[in-house]
Amino acid sequence: MKKPLLILLLLAFVYESGFSQNIAERLGYEENAKLLIIHADDLGLSRGENQATLESMKNGVVNSTSVMVPCPWSPEAGLIHKANPDLDVGVHITLTNEWFLYKWGSVSDEAAAGLENEDGYMFADCASVAKNASPEDVEAEINAQVDLAISLGIKPTHLDSHMGCIFYGRPEYLQAYLRVAKKHGIPAMLNEQMVKGIIEPNAALFEEFDLSNYPLVDQVISALPQNYESGMDAYYSSVLDELGPGLNVILIHVAYDDLEMQGIATDHDYWHAPWRQQDFDFFTSQKAKDLLQENDIKLVTWREIGELL
């Protein structure tokens, strides 16, 4: 009697921890393969952002992006996806507007009271969102943004979060984010730190989700101001040289250092036009391609991962 019970317990453990540990094998790679999504945030922010993203995906090594549908250039992102349906495009759930001169409001009228300031624009930071927006406001906005993306001609492959406000707000925001992704049958970017930091302490909120079969990212990598100051080429080279096994995501921002992006980023010292140009330059370079090959890094997409759900 004891042996069958032990086997059942072991099988239960494998089931509970199965997806993330075996994602490489389920995608056809060795168990310890280095998997990487090179993801360009902020599609739809500007025309230059759109065109640089398209160029980096067609001729560089960027293989995923996500659209900010509240932004004025999101309709062009829809046209880009219609013309290039194989591109991996998700929805960059946007609850904030961090720029000083370039403004947008919420997509959902229902959510506007909680997500907009007195001038009718989204708040500049995640803390203000958490203070003012109810979970119902956030869920209405996430739903509206995904619906608008679809109406623009985008078939979303995943959800992720602009400035991480979904993850740095209330736990109910993450619940809403996962619920909308589940409704559309697509993955929402989530890593083990979010599970341990948000979901486990609030387990009752997440009972409707089977996280045992959810694709968790092992490592989310994004350059910080100190990396920009020390040189992006050196930083990204070291990231690729030191990348570990598992599912990794590098979050970047590509655009051209032109008058449009310079105007958008007025008075911002980071994530501005020169930063985005350097991201574009590195991830369209032969050096980036060589480093991926030398380090035996396998590029995968959210579309591929979503097909496993």
VENMOFEN-V999910 format. One record per backbone hydrogen bond with DSSP energy under -1.0 kcal/mol. NH is the residue of the N-H (numbers start at 1). CO is the residue of the C=O. Records with the same first field share a line. If there is no record, write none. Layout:
NH=CO / CO
This chain:
5=1
6=2
7=3
8=4
9=5
10=6
11=7
12=8
13=9
14=10
15=11
16=12
17=13
18=15
19=212
22=18
26=22
27=23
28=25
29=24
33=30
35=246
36=298
37=248
39=250
40=64
41=252
43=66
45=42
50=46
51=47
52=48
53=49
54=50
55=51
56=52
57=53
58=54
59=55
61=283
62=56
63=38
64=38
65=88
66=40
67=90
68=43
71=68
73=44
74=71
77=73
78=74
79=75
80=76
81=77
82=78
83=79
84=80
87=84
90=65
91=158
92=67
93=91 / 160
97=123
114=111
115=111
116=112
117=121
120=117
122=104
129=125
130=126
131=127
132=128
133=129
138=134
139=135
140=136
141=137
142=138
143=139
144=140
145=141
146=142
147=143
148=144
149=145
150=146
151=147
152=148
153=150
154=149
157=89
159=187
160=91
162=93
164=161
165=162
167=164
168=164
173=170
175=171
176=172
177=173
178=174
179=175
180=176
181=177
182=178
183=179
184=180
186=181
189=159
192=217
195=191
196=192
197=193
198=194
199=194
200=195
203=200
205=202
206=203
209=206
211=209
213=210
214=211
216=214
217=190
218=247
219=247
221=249
227=224
228=224
229=225
230=226
235=231
236=232
237=233
238=234
239=235
240=236
241=237
242=238
246=33
248=35
249=219
250=37
251=221
252=39
258=256
262=258
263=259
264=260
265=261
266=263
268=265
276=272
277=273
278=274
279=275
280=276
281=277
282=278
283=279
285=282
289=285
290=286
291=287
292=288
293=289
294=290
295=291
296=293
297=292
298=34
300=36
305=301
306=302
307=303
308=305
309=306
